[in-house]
Amino acid sequence: MSNFPFFGQRSLPAWLTTQLPRRTMLEQSALGFGGLALAGLLGDAQAADKAATTSQPDPTNPLLARESHFPMRAKRIIFLLMKGGPSQVDTFDYKPLLAEQDGKPYPLEKPRIQFAQTGNLLKSPWSFTQYGESGSWVSELFPNVAQHVDKMCFIHSLHGTNPAHGGALLKLHTGSDTFVRPSMGSWVTYGLGTENQNLPGFITICPTLAHGGANNWGSAFLPAAFQGTPLGNASTPVEKARVKFIENAAGTSVTAQRKQLDFLNQLNQQHLAETGPNLALEGRINSFELAFRMQAELPAIEDISGETAETQKLYGLDDPTTAPFGRQCLLARRFAERGVRFVQVSHSDGLVQWDQHGDLKKGHEKNAREVDRPIAGLLADLAARGLLDDTLVLWSGEFGRTPTAQGTTDGRDHNPEGFTVWMAGGGVKGGFHYGATDDFGFFAQHNKVHVHDLHATLLHLLGLDHKRLTFRHAGRDFRLTDVHGNVVKDVVA
């Protein structure tokens, strides 16, 4: 049986559509993938650079753009991860009763499993105001993002299953908090490929190395070509973050480098012929060839000096507080407009950015100041360039926080029972609110949305049926949503 069940009805090369024995298919793919970008790349340096960007797509390239199951509402996703768990009742889930009952015991039963014990109800330190024609309530923490509420679709009833950062982040990224599974960015790239053969299909900008680390952007049992490509990490200043790719040594021409790669590929092919299929080696061959092609395009994307002063100011690059995250958001736009299918931007200090068990007011205000203006700038820029219509922006943490106090009445604990995420552009209803938590903001109560449902909905907006996007591994067909998930059709425009 073919190991690519999703591709069965696609207009793809024969080795993908022919029902071959598994071993035969792998043998042919291993020998075919290694030849990526070989044709047309020899010659002088200028000819090589031109070939890398203008040559016809190689039909054996696993990143080749593919058709969706049905018409897509969005062509790409920009995922804004607020690592640590921002508080829903202090940002976008207005709870006036929480303020009225401040300091009193929570009147309902708390979750059976809690990360730690909490005390009485704690009102939000920030006021809420209604914005836009939709009258959406937003905390004073986000005055700039609040100007775009009519573009945004809020889900107030998201819930997960894990109160720990590591498990919750893995659940959000991969759909599983117990097993190593492919990231949703890998699933998206596996399903749709990329629109630009000179760039990866999935890029993660300054990702955290904690709480799941590389598993949050890894491809697990999917072919290595679909894993995320990190640009720096959370401990690297974003202005110094670069994608690691093959660079010419001083005095080495592109032609010489191409010959070196050809020789390396020849040795690898001999090894494959002697030992049989080796998916790890095949992945390395693909990475070498992609890295060679990236040289012609990636440095220009990473260099933002050509952006106008007005654009750089829009993203907050004129302020040291907002510049780091603003640069990430600007890079996300630059990657998205050049055809990268899934771009993740992480707001993280490497460990616990939004994790205010104490010093809630100080911590959330610091965090919001760093991201509010850049996110608003991203939404405005995408809209002005006509990109928001087919780009889906997702804002989320791995969970929310308790409406009850922790510690010195200036902290909140982890809360996966009910929290808010929002989306914008890419086929969702603007100025729309779906679902609700209880009157205090502890539990998802009305129109509950599980993380599996969120994943199913994201894939649906990309034109992918989450039940059909499968990959056969270890004797069964796997999917991002496992055996769960329902599309939240009410949020689709």
C-alpha positions as CSV (number, residue, x, y, z in Angstrom):
1,M,0.0,0.0,0.0
2,S,1.2,3.5,-0.7
3,N,2.5,5.4,2.3
4,F,0.9,8.6,1.0
5,P,-2.8,7.9,1.3
6,F,-3.7,11.6,1.2
7,F,-2.2,12.0,-2.3
8,G,-4.1,9.1,-3.9
9,Q,-6.2,11.3,-6.2
10,R,-3.7,14.0,-6.9
11,S,-2.2,15.0,-10.2
12,L,1.3,14.0,-9.1
13,P,4.2,11.9,-10.3
14,A,3.5,8.2,-11.0
15,W,5.5,7.1,-7.9
16,L,3.0,8.9,-5.7
17,T,-0.2,7.8,-7.4
18,T,0.7,4.3,-8.4
19,Q,-0.3,1.7,-5.8
20,L,3.2,0.3,-5.2
21,P,4.4,-2.0,-2.5
22,R,5.6,0.0,0.4
23,R,9.3,-1.0,0.1
24,T,9.3,-0.4,-3.7
25,M,7.8,3.1,-3.2
26,L,10.3,4.0,-0.5
27,E,13.2,2.8,-2.7
28,Q,12.0,4.9,-5.6
29,S,11.3,7.9,-3.5
30,A,14.7,7.7,-1.8
31,L,16.5,7.6,-5.1
32,G,14.3,10.3,-6.6
33,F,14.3,12.9,-3.8
34,G,18.1,13.1,-3.7
35,G,18.2,14.7,-7.2
36,L,16.3,17.9,-6.1
37,A,17.4,21.0,-8.0
38,L,20.3,19.3,-9.7
39,A,19.1,20.2,-13.3
40,G,19.9,23.7,-14.5
41,L,22.0,24.7,-11.5
42,L,25.5,24.3,-13.0
43,G,27.3,27.2,-14.5
44,D,28.7,30.4,-13.2
45,A,27.4,31.9,-9.9
46,Q,24.9,34.3,-11.6
47,A,23.4,31.5,-13.7
48,A,23.2,29.2,-10.6
49,D,21.4,31.9,-8.6
50,K,19.0,32.5,-11.4
51,A,18.3,28.8,-11.9
52,A,17.6,28.4,-8.2
53,T,14.7,30.9,-8.4
54,T,13.3,30.4,-12.0
55,S,13.8,26.7,-12.8
56,Q,10.7,24.6,-13.3
57,P,9.4,22.8,-10.2
58,D,10.9,19.4,-9.7
59,P,8.0,16.9,-9.8
60,T,9.8,14.7,-7.2
61,N,10.1,17.6,-4.7
62,P,8.0,16.7,-1.6
63,L,7.4,20.4,-1.0
64,L,5.7,20.8,-4.4
65,A,2.5,22.8,-4.1
66,R,-0.6,20.6,-4.1
67,E,-4.3,21.1,-4.5
68,S,-6.5,21.2,-1.5
69,H,-9.5,18.9,-0.9
70,F,-11.9,21.7,-1.6
71,P,-11.6,25.5,-2.2
72,M,-9.5,27.1,0.4
73,R,-10.4,30.2,2.4
74,A,-6.8,30.7,3.5
75,K,-3.6,29.9,1.7
76,R,-1.3,30.2,4.7
77,I,-1.2,30.6,8.4
78,I,0.7,33.0,10.7
79,F,0.6,31.6,14.2
80,L,1.3,34.1,17.0
81,L,2.2,32.0,20.1
82,M,1.9,33.7,23.5
83,K,4.0,31.2,25.5
84,G,3.1,30.7,29.1
85,G,-0.6,31.2,29.0
86,P,-2.1,34.7,28.9
87,S,-5.1,35.3,31.2
88,Q,-8.4,35.3,29.3
89,V,-10.2,37.3,32.0
90,D,-7.5,40.0,31.8
91,T,-7.4,40.3,28.0
92,F,-10.4,39.4,25.9
93,D,-13.0,37.6,28.1
94,Y,-14.8,40.4,30.0
95,K,-16.3,39.1,33.3
96,P,-18.1,41.9,35.2
97,L,-19.3,39.4,37.9
98,L,-15.7,38.6,38.7
99,A,-15.2,42.2,39.7
100,E,-18.3,42.2,41.7
101,Q,-17.4,39.1,43.6
102,D,-13.7,40.0,44.1
103,G,-12.2,38.3,47.1
104,K,-15.1,35.9,47.7
105,P,-14.8,32.1,47.3
106,Y,-15.4,30.6,43.9
107,P,-19.0,29.4,44.2
108,L,-18.7,26.4,41.9
109,E,-16.5,23.2,42.0
110,K,-12.9,23.7,40.9
111,P,-11.3,21.3,38.5
112,R,-10.6,17.8,39.8
113,I,-7.0,18.1,38.6
114,Q,-5.3,21.4,39.2
115,F,-1.7,22.5,38.6
116,A,-1.7,24.0,42.1
117,Q,-4.1,25.3,44.7
118,T,-5.8,28.7,44.3
119,G,-7.8,30.9,46.7
120,N,-10.6,33.3,46.3
121,L,-11.8,35.1,43.2
122,L,-9.5,37.8,41.8
123,K,-10.9,40.7,39.7
124,S,-8.9,41.9,36.7
125,P,-6.6,44.8,37.5
126,W,-7.5,46.3,34.1
127,S,-10.6,48.0,32.8
128,F,-12.4,46.8,29.7
129,T,-13.8,48.9,26.9
130,Q,-16.0,48.1,23.9
131,Y,-14.5,48.7,20.5
132,G,-15.5,48.6,16.8
133,E,-18.9,48.1,15.2
134,S,-19.0,44.7,16.9
135,G,-18.8,46.3,20.4
136,S,-16.1,43.7,21.4
137,W,-14.8,44.1,24.9
138,V,-11.0,44.4,25.2
139,S,-8.8,45.0,28.1
140,E,-6.7,48.2,28.4
141,L,-3.7,45.9,28.0
142,F,-4.3,45.8,24.2
143,P,-5.3,49.3,23.0
144,N,-3.7,48.9,19.6
145,V,-5.0,45.4,18.9
146,A,-8.4,46.6,20.0
147,Q,-8.6,48.8,16.9
148,H,-8.9,45.7,14.8
149,V,-11.6,43.8,16.6
150,D,-13.9,44.0,13.6
151,K,-11.3,41.9,11.7
152,M,-11.1,39.3,14.5
153,C,-13.0,36.1,15.3
154,F,-12.9,35.3,19.0
155,I,-13.3,31.8,20.4
156,H,-14.0,32.1,24.1
157,S,-14.6,28.5,24.9
158,L,-11.4,26.7,23.9
159,H,-10.3,24.0,26.3
160,G,-7.6,21.4,26.6
161,T,-6.6,18.5,28.8
162,N,-3.2,19.3,30.3
163,P,-2.5,21.9,33.0
164,A,1.3,21.7,32.5
165,H,3.2,23.9,30.0
166,G,5.0,21.0,28.3
167,G,1.9,18.9,27.8
168,A,-0.3,21.8,26.9
169,L,2.1,23.2,24.3
170,L,2.5,19.7,22.7
171,K,-1.3,19.4,22.6
172,L,-1.7,22.8,20.9
173,H,1.1,22.1,18.4
174,T,0.6,18.4,17.7
175,G,-2.7,17.3,19.0
176,S,-1.1,15.0,21.5
177,D,0.3,15.5,25.0
178,T,1.5,11.9,25.5
179,F,3.2,10.9,22.2
180,V,5.6,12.5,19.7
181,R,3.4,13.5,16.8
182,P,3.9,15.8,13.8
183,S,3.3,19.5,14.4
184,M,0.3,21.2,12.8
185,G,2.7,23.2,10.6
186,S,4.1,19.9,9.4
187,W,0.6,18.5,8.6
188,V,-0.3,21.7,6.7
189,T,2.9,21.5,4.7
190,Y,2.4,17.8,4.1
191,G,-1.1,18.5,2.8
192,L,-0.5,21.6,0.7
193,G,3.3,21.8,0.0
194,T,4.7,25.3,-0.4
195,E,4.2,28.0,-3.0
196,N,7.9,28.8,-3.2
197,Q,10.3,26.0,-3.9
198,N,13.2,28.0,-2.7
199,L,12.0,28.3,0.8
200,P,10.8,25.8,3.5
201,G,7.0,25.3,3.7
202,F,7.1,25.8,7.5
203,I,9.2,28.4,9.4
204,T,9.2,29.0,13.1
205,I,10.8,32.3,14.2
206,C,12.6,32.4,17.6
207,P,10.9,29.2,19.0
208,T,11.3,28.2,22.6
209,L,13.6,25.3,23.3
210,A,11.7,24.5,26.5
211,H,8.4,22.6,27.2
212,G,8.5,20.3,24.2
213,G,11.2,22.1,22.3
214,A,11.8,20.8,18.8
215,N,8.9,18.4,19.1
216,N,6.6,21.5,18.8
217,W,7.8,22.1,15.3
218,G,9.0,18.6,14.3
219,S,7.6,16.3,11.7
220,A,7.8,13.1,13.8
221,F,7.0,10.2,11.5
222,L,6.2,12.5,8.5
223,P,9.1,12.8,6.0
224,A,11.7,15.2,7.3
225,A,11.0,17.7,4.5
226,F,7.8,18.8,6.3
227,Q,9.4,19.7,9.6
228,G,9.7,23.3,10.7
229,T,12.8,25.3,9.9
230,P,13.8,27.4,13.0
231,L,15.0,30.9,12.5
232,G,17.1,31.4,15.7
233,N,15.5,30.5,19.0
234,A,14.0,32.2,22.0
235,S,17.5,32.8,23.6
236,T,18.8,34.5,20.4
237,P,18.2,38.2,19.8
238,V,15.9,38.4,16.8
239,E,18.1,40.8,14.9
240,K,20.8,38.0,15.0
241,A,18.5,35.1,14.3
242,R,19.2,33.4,11.0
243,V,18.1,30.2,9.3
244,K,21.0,27.9,9.2
245,F,21.8,27.1,5.6
246,I,24.8,26.2,3.5
247,E,27.0,29.2,2.9
248,N,29.8,29.6,0.5
249,A,33.2,29.6,2.1
250,A,35.4,32.5,1.3
251,G,36.5,32.3,-2.3
252,T,34.2,29.4,-3.1
253,S,32.0,30.0,-6.1
254,V,28.4,28.7,-6.4
255,T,29.6,26.4,-9.2
256,A,32.2,24.8,-6.9
257,Q,29.7,24.4,-4.1
258,R,27.2,22.8,-6.6
259,K,29.9,20.3,-7.6
260,Q,30.6,19.5,-3.9
261,L,26.9,18.8,-3.3
262,D,26.7,16.7,-6.5
263,F,29.7,14.6,-5.3
264,L,28.1,14.2,-1.8
265,N,24.8,13.2,-3.4
266,Q,26.6,10.6,-5.5
267,L,28.1,9.1,-2.4
268,N,24.8,9.1,-0.7
269,Q,23.1,7.5,-3.6
270,Q,25.7,4.7,-3.6
271,H,25.0,4.2,0.1
272,L,21.3,4.0,-0.5
273,A,21.8,1.5,-3.3
274,E,23.9,-0.7,-1.1
275,T,21.9,-0.6,2.1
276,G,18.3,0.1,0.9
277,P,15.9,2.8,1.9
278,N,17.1,5.2,4.6
279,L,14.5,7.9,5.3
280,A,16.9,9.8,7.6
281,L,19.5,10.0,4.9
282,E,16.9,10.9,2.3
283,G,15.8,13.8,4.6
284,R,19.4,15.0,4.8
285,I,19.7,15.0,1.0
286,N,16.5,17.0,0.7
287,S,17.8,19.5,3.3
288,F,21.1,20.0,1.5
289,E,19.3,20.7,-1.8
290,L,16.8,23.0,-0.2
291,A,19.6,24.9,1.6
292,F,21.4,25.4,-1.7
293,R,18.2,26.9,-3.3
294,M,17.5,29.0,-0.2
295,Q,20.8,31.0,-0.7
296,A,19.3,32.8,-3.6
297,E,16.2,34.1,-1.8
298,L,16.5,33.8,2.0
299,P,19.1,36.5,2.8
300,A,16.9,39.1,1.0
301,I,13.9,38.2,3.2
302,E,15.9,38.4,6.4
303,D,17.3,41.8,5.4
304,I,14.5,44.3,6.3
305,S,16.5,47.4,5.6
306,G,14.5,47.9,2.4
307,E,11.3,48.3,4.3
308,T,10.1,51.9,4.5
309,A,10.5,53.9,7.8
310,E,6.7,54.1,7.9
311,T,6.4,50.3,7.8
312,Q,9.1,49.7,10.4
313,K,7.4,52.2,12.7
314,L,4.1,50.4,12.1
315,Y,5.6,47.3,13.6
316,G,7.2,49.2,16.5
317,L,10.8,48.9,15.4
318,D,11.4,52.4,16.6
319,D,10.9,51.4,20.2
320,P,13.3,49.1,22.1
321,T,10.3,47.6,23.9
322,T,8.4,46.5,20.8
323,A,11.2,46.1,18.3
324,P,12.1,42.4,19.1
325,F,8.6,41.1,18.6
326,G,7.9,43.7,15.9
327,R,10.8,42.3,13.9
328,Q,9.4,38.8,14.2
329,C,6.0,39.9,13.0
330,L,7.5,41.8,10.1
331,L,9.6,38.8,9.1
332,A,6.4,36.7,9.3
333,R,4.7,39.0,6.8
334,R,7.8,38.8,4.5
335,F,7.8,35.0,4.6
336,A,4.1,34.8,4.1
337,E,4.0,37.0,1.0
338,R,6.7,34.9,-0.5
339,G,4.7,31.7,-0.3
340,V,5.7,30.1,3.0
341,R,2.7,28.0,4.0
342,F,3.0,28.1,7.8
343,V,4.9,30.8,9.8
344,Q,5.0,30.7,13.6
345,V,6.1,33.6,15.7
346,S,6.7,33.0,19.4
347,H,6.6,35.6,22.2
348,S,8.8,33.9,24.7
349,D,11.8,34.6,26.9
350,G,12.8,31.0,26.6
351,L,10.8,29.7,29.5
352,V,7.7,31.3,31.1
353,Q,6.8,34.6,29.3
354,W,3.1,34.9,30.2
355,D,3.2,32.6,33.2
356,Q,2.3,35.0,36.0
357,H,1.8,32.9,39.2
358,G,2.7,36.1,40.9
359,D,3.3,39.8,39.8
360,L,0.3,39.5,37.4
361,K,0.0,43.2,36.9
362,K,3.7,43.8,36.3
363,G,4.2,40.7,34.1
364,H,1.1,41.0,31.9
365,E,1.6,44.7,31.4
366,K,5.2,44.1,30.3
367,N,4.2,41.3,27.9
368,A,1.3,43.2,26.4
369,R,3.5,46.3,25.8
370,E,5.9,44.1,23.9
371,V,3.3,42.6,21.5
372,D,0.3,44.9,21.3
373,R,1.7,47.4,18.8
374,P,3.5,44.8,16.6
375,I,0.4,42.6,16.3
376,A,-1.8,45.5,15.4
377,G,0.9,46.5,12.8
378,L,0.9,43.0,11.3
379,L,-2.9,43.1,11.0
380,A,-2.9,46.5,9.4
381,D,-0.1,45.7,7.1
382,L,-1.6,42.4,5.9
383,A,-4.9,44.2,5.2
384,A,-3.2,47.1,3.4
385,R,-1.4,44.7,1.1
386,G,-4.4,42.5,0.4
387,L,-2.8,39.6,2.2
388,L,-5.3,39.3,5.1
389,D,-8.0,38.0,2.7
390,D,-6.1,34.7,2.3
391,T,-3.8,34.7,5.3
392,L,-5.2,33.3,8.6
393,V,-3.7,34.9,11.7
394,L,-4.0,32.8,14.9
395,W,-3.3,34.2,18.4
396,S,-3.1,31.7,21.2
397,G,-1.4,30.6,24.4
398,E,-1.2,26.9,25.5
399,F,-3.9,27.6,28.1
400,G,-5.5,30.4,30.0
401,R,-5.4,31.2,33.7
402,T,-7.6,30.8,36.7
403,P,-10.0,33.6,37.8
404,T,-9.0,32.7,41.4
405,A,-5.9,34.1,43.1
406,Q,-2.7,32.3,43.6
407,G,-0.1,33.3,46.2
408,T,-0.3,36.9,47.3
409,T,-3.5,37.7,45.4
410,D,-1.5,39.0,42.5
411,G,-1.1,35.8,40.5
412,R,-3.2,33.3,38.6
413,D,-2.5,29.5,38.0
414,H,-2.7,27.5,34.8
415,N,-6.2,26.9,33.5
416,P,-6.8,24.6,30.4
417,E,-10.5,24.4,31.3
418,G,-11.6,27.5,29.4
419,F,-9.7,30.2,27.6
420,T,-9.8,32.6,24.6
421,V,-8.0,32.5,21.2
422,W,-8.7,34.7,18.2
423,M,-8.2,34.4,14.5
424,A,-8.3,37.1,11.8
425,G,-8.5,37.1,8.0
426,G,-8.4,33.8,6.0
427,G,-12.1,33.1,5.8
428,V,-13.3,33.7,9.4
429,K,-16.0,36.1,10.5
430,G,-14.8,39.4,11.6
431,G,-16.1,41.0,14.8
432,F,-17.5,37.7,15.8
433,H,-17.6,35.9,19.2
434,Y,-18.1,32.2,19.6
435,G,-18.6,30.2,22.8
436,A,-18.4,31.4,26.4
437,T,-16.9,30.5,29.7
438,D,-18.9,30.5,32.9
439,D,-19.7,33.9,34.6
440,F,-16.3,33.9,36.3
441,G,-14.2,32.7,33.3
442,F,-13.1,29.3,34.8
443,F,-14.7,26.7,32.6
444,A,-15.7,26.6,28.9
445,Q,-19.5,26.3,29.1
446,H,-21.3,27.3,26.0
447,N,-20.4,26.0,22.5
448,K,-17.2,24.3,23.9
449,V,-14.3,24.0,21.4
450,H,-11.6,21.5,22.1
451,V,-8.0,21.8,20.8
452,H,-8.9,19.0,18.3
453,D,-11.8,21.1,17.1
454,L,-9.5,24.1,16.6
455,H,-7.2,22.0,14.5
456,A,-10.0,20.6,12.4
457,T,-11.2,24.2,11.8
458,L,-7.8,25.5,10.8
459,L,-7.4,22.7,8.3
460,H,-10.9,23.3,7.0
461,L,-10.1,27.0,6.3
462,L,-7.0,25.8,4.3
463,G,-9.3,23.6,2.2
464,L,-8.3,20.4,4.0
465,D,-10.6,17.7,5.4
466,H,-9.0,16.7,8.7
467,K,-10.4,13.2,8.4
468,R,-8.8,12.7,5.0
469,L,-5.4,14.3,5.7
470,T,-3.7,11.1,6.9
471,F,-0.4,9.4,6.9
472,R,0.2,5.6,7.3
473,H,2.7,4.8,10.1
474,A,3.2,1.7,12.2
475,G,0.2,-0.1,10.6
476,R,-2.4,2.6,10.9
477,D,-3.5,5.9,9.4
478,F,-2.6,8.9,11.6
479,R,-4.0,12.5,11.4
480,L,-3.6,15.7,13.3
481,T,-6.9,15.3,15.1
482,D,-6.4,11.6,15.8
483,V,-9.9,10.2,16.1
484,H,-11.5,13.4,17.3
485,G,-12.3,16.9,16.1
486,N,-15.2,18.8,14.6
487,V,-15.1,21.8,12.3
488,V,-16.5,24.9,14.1
489,K,-18.5,26.0,11.0
490,D,-20.1,28.9,12.7
491,V,-16.9,30.9,12.7
492,V,-16.4,30.4,8.9
493,A,-17.4,33.5,6.8
